[in-house]
Amino acid sequence: MTSRPNIIYIVADDLGYADLGCYGGRSADFGLVSPNIDALAQGGLRFTEGYANSPVCSPTRFALMTMRYQYRLRGGMEEPINSRSKGSTTLGLPPEMPTLPSLLRDAGYATALIGKWHLGYPPSFGPLRSGYDEFYGIMAGGVDYFTHCSGRGDHDLYVGDSEHHETGYLTDLLSARAVGHVQARAAEARAGRPFFLSLHYTAPHWPWETRDDAHVAAETAANLFHLDGGNIHTYRRMIHHMDEGIGQLVAALRAEGLLENTLIVFTSDNGGERFSDNWPLVGGKMDLTEGGIRVPWIAHWPAAIPAGTTSAQHCMTMDWSATMLELGGGAPPEGHTLDGVSLAAVLRDPSQGFERPLYWRMNHRGQRALRRGPWKYLKVDEHEYLFDLRADERERANLATREPARFQALREDWLAWNESVPAIPDDAAVSLGYSYRDMPQR
Ligand SMILES: [Ca+2]
């Protein structure tokens, strides 16, 4: 019987399904893009059919925190929350809502968020109000890596609730902070008080800046979407910088004697953006085609997870959070139901699996999706599709006409689920940073 693990939940931002070497990604001109993350996969368990709760940032983060479908909260209907939500008392994660960190804290964990919050602004919302003992990072959906200013030009780096000025490249600052946090928590962790660390990188989200690109910050200040910049070389280096930090974090855990009984989970909050590699999947961020929602899921925990294993278990973000809650000995309050389903049995024995139907909905383009077994029901704009992902994960062969009964059954299934969650309100916003005018369709 293993004692309760320390838990580190690493979330990359807009990283696509095939950007990492261990998911078939190409090498960069400087060599391997993600050797340290690949090593976590080699030493642990890699999921090939895991998903994000949403193809865009903040909705996935609502699900990550609450372990429920994001559609249950008003803020989760925004696609995504943006800086216009500043001052709002509704567009955020309500402090009274039980969360993964609040329930782990109740179970005795020391909790911290290092990195991106993106679930509403103080004073109504914030990480310290939702279960984190400590916070170092940004409140917004994106900032410049050097100035730490959001798209509105507001400086957005905080320690707790206080604005914090520090010079440096954000990815490196987050990595250094995470290493320092592990070192600071190590003695208590060894003595039996485990920690839960959320490490939410902004990499490899725009603007397209590597560690050596401080001069680019002035160019992107007016428009962080950085529509006239970036390329795959810059993009891969941005991933590599994050990977280096994760390597340092693993080294710190090893040096402190904590690696064996620490569960490290690595994923992305949504599918890849314009420079990402989602092969063989189609689409990306904002899309309910596989490229927008299927993401890497890697779990590393030497004390419990067999090394070098893979799993095709279907799962989404909220399931992973429910898994961590169970492994940490936490539980939701009486009568508070979670939508997330624990994967703990799969982690311990990757040959295990269970049926896990997964549902999505987007205001953007009226999208619907349901994954049930090998089948996927999809709607985009006024068009509806049926795909057999076992044979065609690229979603090119529409079987809706060939298999009308199956198509109708899945469609009914989705409609029944949709009735079980709140409807999208008329004032829910869809925010697109650019259109086909700025770049041709993928
Ligand atoms: Ca994102």
Residues whose N, C-alpha, C, O or C-beta is under 5 A from the ligand:
A	BS01	CA	D13 D14 V56 C57 D269 N270
